[in-house]
Amino acid sequence: MRGDKGLNILASVRVAGFFFLSLQLLISESCAYVYGGRHLLKTTTSPSVRPLHLLNVNRVTRKRNKPTAEHCALSNPRHHSPWDSFLIPSSTALQPKHRSHDHITPLDKTLVAGFIGVFATFLYKFVMNSSPGSWRYFLAGGLCAASSHAIPTPIDVIKTRKQVDSRLADISFFAAGRDIIKEEGIGALWAGLGPTYWGYLLEGAVKFGVYEVLKPSMTSWLSWIAAATSITIFSSSLLAFVLSGVVSGVAASMVLCPMEALRIRLVAEPAFASGGWIQGGYKILQKEGVYGFSKGFTPMILKQVPYTVTKNVSFDVITKLLYSSLRKAEVTVSGTIMFAVPFLSAGIASVLSSISSQPGDMVLSLVNAHEGNLKTKDVWRSIMQGDRGFRGFFIGGKTRLLHVGVIVTIQLLIYDYVKRLCGIAATGSC
């Protein structure tokens, strides 16, 4: 009976995955057809946000009559670095080549309704086909993700601004914060709070719920494959955890992608948030269509899957290792131990997950920062071929390490506590 339950869950995942990926393809192809496949780069930004091509400009003072690198890059295309030519709109790009998308089309409404319908159906079917009481994982995951991401919002704002604003890229975290407050007021540090909370409420529910429910089913499925093929590696519990993390990371990315696109836009363009975050979402849908919310899907996968796998699996493995070591040493598991073990495990998991997902986070910020048709592969190539090279992926990395450290530590502690409150054993204790 339990095996049938596991097969039902895996079948639901496969069907839901097919519908989600089909919908994603439909959105991409529809946008390419309706909007001409290309979006103009936005030519105006907030006065406080300068284009990222300035990151490659040598800021050392030069002789008065000697042309600067920036001047050479703008006047002679051969002097453009790959990052420059990618991010600086050319004169031809400023000419309108297709009709503007200035209203919400019936196709936009259909795609939004279709996405919500598919997601609601997937979540309902998944929970109903799971073992009794699995709803507690979804509840615990949603509460811990929403609260842990909402609390350090100012840190996230500074991190994102360091990634998309050249003036802040090379200064310290505190200096960047002072600069933002001085120019825009302290309220700017809370930009994107709305989509952050609601987006991660759904993302956390899906990520933790799908991960926890899939683990036993994935373990049983891999054990069956190991027995059928005589390949012992398939019987590894670590492999089951990793595969469950990959599936849950992809599912969470699909849910989070629209809200994360809105959050980044609100942070990168402070004036965009003048009417509130709901109005900001309406503006994106009106000007760019559904494409404005889905264009960051690929970098979201590059960020979310490594982040989810590293965080969830390392937390599982480290807590289990610590509890096992304590039992072998015949140490009594007191309330203090029940706090110290997940706290230490969460701290280590936060560092590992921050490092593994940093490149994807950088690309995601650049793709969603402004209106336009920035392709993931072009952003990736431009960063790699820029003056910074691979280090370009780690702009704002120290700030993000602080941000993710706070988020993951709070998140996993709350998750472990809510699970115990709902009658589920502490992570790694059994």
C-alpha positions as CSV (number, residue, x, y, z in Angstrom):
1,M,0.0,0.0,0.0
2,R,2.8,2.4,0.9
3,G,4.5,1.5,-2.4
4,D,1.4,2.4,-4.3
5,K,1.3,5.7,-2.5
6,G,4.8,6.4,-3.5
7,L,4.1,5.6,-7.1
8,N,1.0,7.8,-7.1
9,I,3.2,10.7,-5.8
10,L,5.8,10.2,-8.4
11,A,3.2,10.0,-11.1
12,S,1.7,13.2,-9.9
13,V,5.1,14.9,-10.0
14,R,5.7,13.7,-13.5
15,V,2.3,14.9,-14.8
16,A,2.6,18.2,-13.0
17,G,6.2,18.7,-14.3
18,F,4.9,18.1,-17.8
19,F,2.2,20.7,-17.5
20,F,4.5,23.2,-15.8
21,L,7.2,22.9,-18.5
22,S,4.6,22.9,-21.3
23,L,3.1,26.1,-19.8
24,Q,6.6,27.7,-19.6
25,L,7.2,26.8,-23.2
26,L,3.8,28.2,-24.2
27,I,4.6,31.5,-22.4
28,S,8.0,31.9,-24.1
29,E,6.7,31.0,-27.6
30,S,3.6,33.2,-27.2
31,C,5.6,36.2,-26.1
32,A,8.0,35.7,-28.9
33,Y,5.1,35.7,-31.4
34,V,3.0,38.5,-29.9
35,Y,5.8,40.9,-28.9
36,G,8.2,40.2,-31.8
37,G,10.5,38.1,-29.7
38,R,12.5,41.2,-28.6
39,H,12.0,43.8,-25.9
40,L,13.8,47.1,-26.0
41,L,16.3,47.8,-23.2
42,K,14.9,50.5,-20.9
43,T,16.6,53.8,-21.7
44,T,15.8,55.5,-18.4
45,T,16.6,54.4,-14.9
46,S,16.3,55.8,-11.5
47,P,18.8,58.7,-10.9
48,S,20.3,56.6,-8.2
49,V,20.9,53.5,-10.3
50,R,23.5,53.7,-13.0
51,P,24.1,51.1,-15.8
52,L,26.4,48.2,-15.0
53,H,28.7,48.9,-17.9
54,L,30.4,51.4,-15.6
55,L,31.7,48.4,-13.6
56,N,34.4,47.9,-16.2
57,V,35.5,51.5,-16.3
58,N,38.8,52.3,-14.6
59,R,37.9,55.0,-12.2
60,V,41.5,56.2,-11.7
61,T,41.9,59.9,-12.8
62,R,43.5,60.3,-16.2
63,K,45.3,63.1,-18.0
64,R,43.0,65.9,-19.1
65,N,43.3,65.4,-22.8
66,K,43.5,61.6,-22.7
67,P,40.2,59.9,-23.7
68,T,38.7,57.6,-21.0
69,A,37.9,54.0,-21.4
70,E,34.2,54.7,-21.2
71,H,34.5,57.3,-24.0
72,C,36.4,54.9,-26.2
73,A,33.8,52.2,-25.5
74,L,30.9,54.5,-26.4
75,S,32.5,56.0,-29.5
76,N,34.2,52.9,-31.0
77,P,32.4,49.5,-30.9
78,R,35.7,47.7,-31.2
79,H,36.7,48.9,-27.8
80,H,33.6,47.5,-26.1
81,S,34.2,44.7,-23.7
82,P,31.5,41.9,-24.0
83,W,29.8,43.2,-20.9
84,D,29.8,46.8,-22.2
85,S,28.3,46.0,-25.6
86,F,25.7,43.8,-24.0
87,L,24.4,46.3,-21.5
88,I,24.8,49.6,-23.4
89,P,21.8,50.2,-25.7
90,S,23.1,50.9,-29.2
91,S,21.6,53.8,-31.3
92,T,19.7,51.3,-33.4
93,A,18.3,49.5,-30.4
94,L,16.6,52.8,-29.4
95,Q,14.5,52.9,-32.5
96,P,11.1,51.2,-32.1
97,K,11.0,48.1,-34.3
98,H,7.6,46.8,-33.2
99,R,4.4,47.9,-31.7
100,S,4.7,48.7,-28.0
101,H,3.0,46.4,-25.4
102,D,0.9,49.0,-23.7
103,H,-2.0,47.0,-22.4
104,I,-2.9,43.7,-20.9
105,T,-3.9,41.3,-23.7
106,P,-6.3,38.4,-23.6
107,L,-3.3,36.1,-24.0
108,D,-1.7,37.6,-20.9
109,K,-4.9,37.0,-18.9
110,T,-5.1,33.4,-20.3
111,L,-1.5,32.6,-19.4
112,V,-1.8,34.0,-15.9
113,A,-5.1,32.1,-15.2
114,G,-3.5,29.0,-16.7
115,F,-0.4,29.2,-14.5
116,I,-2.5,29.7,-11.3
117,G,-4.8,26.8,-12.3
118,V,-2.0,24.4,-13.0
119,F,-0.2,25.4,-9.7
120,A,-3.4,25.0,-7.6
121,T,-4.1,21.6,-9.2
122,F,-0.6,20.4,-8.7
123,L,-0.5,21.4,-5.1
124,Y,-3.9,19.9,-4.4
125,K,-3.1,16.6,-6.1
126,F,0.3,16.4,-4.5
127,V,-1.1,16.9,-1.0
128,M,-4.0,14.5,-1.5
129,N,-1.7,11.8,-2.8
130,S,0.7,12.2,0.1
131,S,0.7,10.3,3.4
132,P,-1.7,11.6,6.1
133,G,-0.3,14.6,8.0
134,S,2.0,15.7,5.2
135,W,0.2,19.1,5.1
136,R,2.4,19.9,8.2
137,Y,5.5,20.0,6.1
138,F,3.8,22.5,3.7
139,L,2.6,24.6,6.6
140,A,6.0,24.6,8.4
141,G,7.9,25.4,5.2
142,G,5.6,28.3,4.2
143,L,5.8,29.9,7.6
144,C,9.5,29.6,8.0
145,A,10.4,30.8,4.5
146,A,8.0,33.8,4.6
147,S,9.2,35.0,8.0
148,S,12.9,34.4,7.4
149,H,13.0,36.2,4.1
150,A,10.8,39.2,5.3
151,I,12.9,39.9,8.4
152,P,16.3,40.6,6.6
153,T,14.7,42.5,3.7
154,P,17.0,45.6,4.1
155,I,20.0,43.3,3.7
156,D,18.5,41.8,0.6
157,V,17.8,45.3,-0.8
158,I,21.5,46.4,-0.3
159,K,22.7,43.1,-1.8
160,T,20.6,43.5,-4.9
161,R,21.5,47.2,-5.3
162,K,25.2,46.3,-5.1
163,Q,24.6,43.9,-8.0
164,V,22.8,46.3,-10.3
165,D,24.2,49.7,-9.3
166,S,27.8,50.4,-10.3
167,R,28.3,53.1,-7.6
168,L,27.6,50.6,-4.9
169,A,29.4,47.5,-6.3
170,D,32.8,48.1,-4.8
171,I,31.9,49.8,-1.5
172,S,31.2,48.1,1.8
173,F,27.8,46.9,3.0
174,F,27.4,49.7,5.5
175,A,28.6,52.4,3.1
176,A,26.1,51.2,0.5
177,G,23.3,51.2,3.1
178,R,24.2,54.8,4.1
179,D,24.2,55.9,0.5
180,I,20.7,54.4,-0.2
181,I,19.2,56.0,3.0
182,K,20.8,59.4,2.2
183,E,19.4,59.5,-1.3
184,E,16.1,57.7,-1.0
185,G,15.2,57.6,2.7
186,I,15.1,54.6,5.1
187,G,11.9,53.3,3.5
188,A,13.9,52.3,0.4
189,L,15.5,49.5,2.5
190,W,12.1,47.8,2.7
191,A,11.4,47.9,-1.1
192,G,9.9,44.6,-2.3
193,L,8.7,43.5,1.1
194,G,5.2,42.5,-0.2
195,P,6.3,40.2,-3.0
196,T,9.1,38.9,-0.8
197,Y,6.7,37.7,1.9
198,W,3.9,36.3,-0.3
199,G,6.3,34.8,-2.8
200,Y,8.4,33.0,-0.3
201,L,5.3,31.8,1.6
202,L,4.3,29.8,-1.5
203,E,7.9,28.9,-2.4
204,G,8.7,27.6,1.1
205,A,5.5,25.5,1.3
206,V,6.3,23.9,-2.1
207,K,10.0,23.5,-1.5
208,F,9.9,21.9,2.0
209,G,6.6,20.1,1.4
210,V,7.7,18.4,-1.9
211,Y,11.1,17.7,-0.5
212,E,9.9,16.0,2.7
213,V,7.1,14.0,0.9
214,L,9.4,12.8,-1.9
215,K,12.3,11.6,0.3
216,P,10.7,8.3,1.4
217,S,9.2,7.7,-2.0
218,M,12.4,8.5,-3.8
219,T,14.3,6.2,-1.5
220,S,11.9,3.3,-2.2
221,W,12.0,4.0,-5.9
222,L,15.9,4.1,-6.0
223,S,16.1,0.9,-3.9
224,W,13.9,-0.9,-6.4
225,I,16.1,0.3,-9.3
226,A,19.2,-0.8,-7.3
227,A,17.7,-4.3,-6.8
228,A,16.7,-4.5,-10.5
229,T,20.0,-3.3,-11.9
230,S,22.4,-4.5,-9.2
231,I,23.9,-1.0,-9.1
232,T,24.4,-0.3,-5.4
233,I,24.8,3.5,-5.8
234,F,21.1,3.8,-6.4
235,S,20.4,2.6,-2.9
236,S,22.2,5.6,-1.4
237,S,19.9,7.7,0.8
238,L,22.1,10.8,0.0
239,L,21.2,10.4,-3.7
240,A,17.5,10.2,-2.8
241,F,17.9,13.4,-0.8
242,V,19.7,15.2,-3.7
243,L,17.1,14.1,-6.3
244,S,14.2,15.2,-4.0
245,G,16.0,18.5,-3.6
246,V,16.3,19.0,-7.3
247,V,12.6,18.3,-7.9
248,S,11.5,20.5,-5.1
249,G,13.9,23.3,-6.2
250,V,12.4,23.3,-9.8
251,A,8.9,23.3,-8.4
252,A,9.7,26.2,-6.0
253,S,11.4,28.1,-8.9
254,M,8.2,28.0,-10.9
255,V,6.2,29.4,-8.0
256,L,8.7,32.1,-7.0
257,C,9.8,33.4,-10.4
258,P,7.0,36.0,-10.9
259,M,7.3,37.4,-7.4
260,E,11.1,37.5,-7.5
261,A,11.0,39.3,-10.8
262,L,8.7,41.9,-9.3
263,R,10.8,42.2,-6.1
264,I,14.0,42.8,-8.1
265,R,12.4,45.5,-10.3
266,L,11.1,47.3,-7.2
267,V,14.5,47.3,-5.7
268,A,16.5,48.2,-8.8
269,E,14.1,51.0,-9.8
270,P,12.9,52.7,-6.7
271,A,10.5,55.0,-8.6
272,F,8.8,51.9,-9.9
273,A,7.4,51.2,-6.4
274,S,5.6,54.6,-6.1
275,G,2.2,53.0,-6.4
276,G,2.9,50.0,-4.2
277,W,4.0,46.5,-5.1
278,I,0.6,45.4,-6.5
279,Q,0.5,48.4,-8.8
280,G,4.1,47.6,-9.8
281,G,3.1,44.1,-10.8
282,Y,0.3,45.5,-12.9
283,K,2.8,47.9,-14.6
284,I,5.0,44.9,-15.6
285,L,2.1,43.0,-16.9
286,Q,0.8,46.0,-18.8
287,K,4.2,47.0,-20.4
288,E,5.9,43.6,-20.9
289,G,3.1,41.1,-20.6
290,V,3.6,37.7,-18.9
291,Y,7.2,37.7,-20.4
292,G,8.2,40.3,-17.8
293,F,7.5,37.8,-15.0
294,S,8.8,34.7,-16.7
295,K,12.1,35.9,-18.3
296,G,14.0,35.1,-15.1
297,F,13.0,31.5,-15.1
298,T,16.3,30.0,-16.3
299,P,18.5,32.0,-13.9
300,M,15.9,31.2,-11.2
301,I,16.6,27.5,-11.8
302,L,20.4,28.1,-11.8
303,K,20.0,29.8,-8.4
304,Q,17.2,27.9,-6.7
305,V,18.1,24.3,-7.5
306,P,21.7,24.5,-6.1
307,Y,20.4,26.6,-3.2
308,T,17.6,24.1,-2.3
309,V,19.7,21.0,-2.7
310,T,22.7,22.3,-0.7
311,K,20.5,23.8,2.1
312,N,18.1,20.9,2.6
313,V,20.5,18.1,2.1
314,S,23.3,19.5,4.2
315,F,20.9,20.4,7.0
316,D,19.5,16.8,6.9
317,V,23.0,15.2,6.8
318,I,24.7,17.5,9.4
319,T,21.8,17.2,12.0
320,K,21.7,13.4,11.6
321,L,25.5,13.2,12.0
322,L,25.4,15.4,15.2
323,Y,22.6,13.6,16.8
324,S,24.2,10.2,16.0
325,S,27.5,11.4,17.5
326,L,25.7,12.6,20.7
327,R,23.9,9.2,21.1
328,K,27.2,7.4,20.7
329,A,28.7,9.6,23.4
330,E,25.7,8.9,25.5
331,V,24.9,12.6,25.9
332,T,21.4,13.4,27.1
333,V,19.4,15.3,24.4
334,S,18.1,18.2,26.4
335,G,16.3,21.3,25.3
336,T,19.6,23.1,24.9
337,I,20.9,20.4,22.6
338,M,17.7,20.5,20.6
339,F,18.4,24.1,19.9
340,A,22.2,23.9,19.5
341,V,22.2,21.1,16.9
342,P,19.8,22.7,14.3
343,F,21.4,26.1,15.0
344,L,24.9,24.9,14.2
345,S,23.6,22.8,11.2
346,A,21.7,25.7,9.8
347,G,24.7,28.0,10.1
348,I,26.9,25.6,8.1
349,A,24.0,25.0,5.6
350,S,23.7,28.8,5.1
351,V,27.3,29.2,4.0
352,L,27.2,26.2,1.6
353,S,23.9,27.2,0.0
354,S,25.0,30.9,-0.4
355,I,28.2,29.9,-2.2
356,S,26.5,27.3,-4.5
357,S,23.7,29.7,-5.6
358,Q,25.6,33.0,-5.9
359,P,26.3,32.8,-9.6
360,G,22.6,32.1,-10.4
361,D,21.6,34.9,-8.0
362,M,23.8,37.4,-9.8
363,V,22.5,36.5,-13.2
364,L,18.9,36.6,-11.9
365,S,19.4,40.2,-10.6
366,L,20.8,41.4,-13.9
367,V,18.0,39.7,-16.0
368,N,15.2,41.2,-13.9
369,A,16.7,44.6,-12.9
370,H,15.1,46.5,-15.8
371,E,12.6,46.2,-18.6
372,G,14.2,44.5,-21.6
373,N,15.0,41.2,-23.2
374,L,18.2,40.2,-21.4
375,K,19.0,36.5,-22.2
376,T,20.5,34.4,-19.5
377,K,23.2,33.0,-21.8
378,D,24.2,36.5,-22.9
379,V,24.4,37.8,-19.3
380,W,26.5,34.7,-18.3
381,R,28.9,35.1,-21.2
382,S,29.2,38.9,-20.7
383,I,30.1,38.4,-17.0
384,M,32.7,35.7,-17.8
385,Q,34.3,37.8,-20.6
386,G,34.2,41.1,-18.6
387,D,37.1,42.6,-16.8
388,R,36.2,40.8,-13.6
389,G,35.9,37.4,-15.2
390,F,34.5,34.7,-12.9
391,R,34.7,37.1,-10.0
392,G,31.9,39.1,-11.6
393,F,29.4,36.4,-10.4
394,F,30.3,37.2,-6.8
395,I,29.6,41.0,-6.8
396,G,27.6,41.5,-3.6
397,G,28.7,38.0,-2.5
398,K,29.7,39.1,1.0
399,T,26.5,40.9,1.6
400,R,24.5,38.0,0.2
401,L,26.4,35.7,2.6
402,L,25.2,37.8,5.5
403,H,21.7,37.9,4.0
404,V,21.5,34.1,3.3
405,G,23.2,33.4,6.7
406,V,20.4,35.2,8.5
407,I,17.7,33.8,6.3
408,V,18.7,30.1,6.4
409,T,19.5,30.1,10.1
410,I,16.2,31.6,11.0
411,Q,14.3,29.6,8.4
412,L,15.6,26.2,9.4
413,L,15.3,26.9,13.1
414,I,11.6,27.9,12.6
415,Y,11.1,24.9,10.3
416,D,12.5,22.5,12.9
417,Y,10.5,24.0,15.7
418,V,7.2,24.1,13.8
419,K,7.6,20.5,12.7
420,R,8.1,19.5,16.4
421,L,5.1,21.6,17.3
422,C,3.0,19.7,14.8
423,G,4.1,16.4,16.1
424,I,6.9,15.6,13.7
425,A,10.3,14.5,15.0
426,A,13.2,17.0,14.8
427,T,15.3,16.9,11.7
428,G,18.0,14.2,11.8
429,S,16.9,12.9,15.2
430,C,15.6,9.6,13.9
